[in-house]
């Protein structure tokens, strides 16, 4: 027992550096997913049929293909074809961000469709254009309502970030595996990695729930 604790304590600074890498991957992926997911959701709800079809195809592809396959497809294929010289962390972040955009578009689409349909008509009656109504009235409410589902997406991306191991990005899992393969203390080290992932998930979800309470719409029960 003392030997396992000693190995964990010796390896902890090295593994904690991986926690920073994992968090960087999650933050970039969530941000890219948000930037792409919101306009995609608007296009799915209000866009013309060709736009809805194209976005639906994108969503179908990234939701239908396993993350591991996407990782290999982009890292060893598409990025090379596009002559993008990305390091492992950037490549993983980009693939997870593109995948998250597909899932986040569905989160925001559901939130937009849960709002009373007459709100956009009321905005038009006030003299607003559709774009002004969507940006000023629909999206602020939809983004607030999306936070609980968004916290689930955070947890999923954090767990998916462990797949960075397959392309050599030095996240929590990769560093833990590196130490375990040299000390043969696999059980203790992977329990330690599991605890780290649990703590990061718990803190992130708590922060998002606190944000949800802070921006909750008074009197709105959904």
ABEGO torsion letter per residue (X at the ends): XAAAAAAAAAAAAAAAAAAAAAAAAAAAAAAAAAAAAAAAAAAAAABBAAAAAAAAAAAAAAAABBAAAAAAAAAAAAAAAAGBBBBAAAAAAAAAAAAAAAAAAAAAAAAAAABBAAAAAAAAAAGBBAAAAAAAAAAAAAAAAAAAAAAAAAAAAAAAAAAAAAAGBBBAAAAAAAAAAAAGBAAAAAAAAAAAAAAAAAAAAAAAAAAAAAABBBGBAX
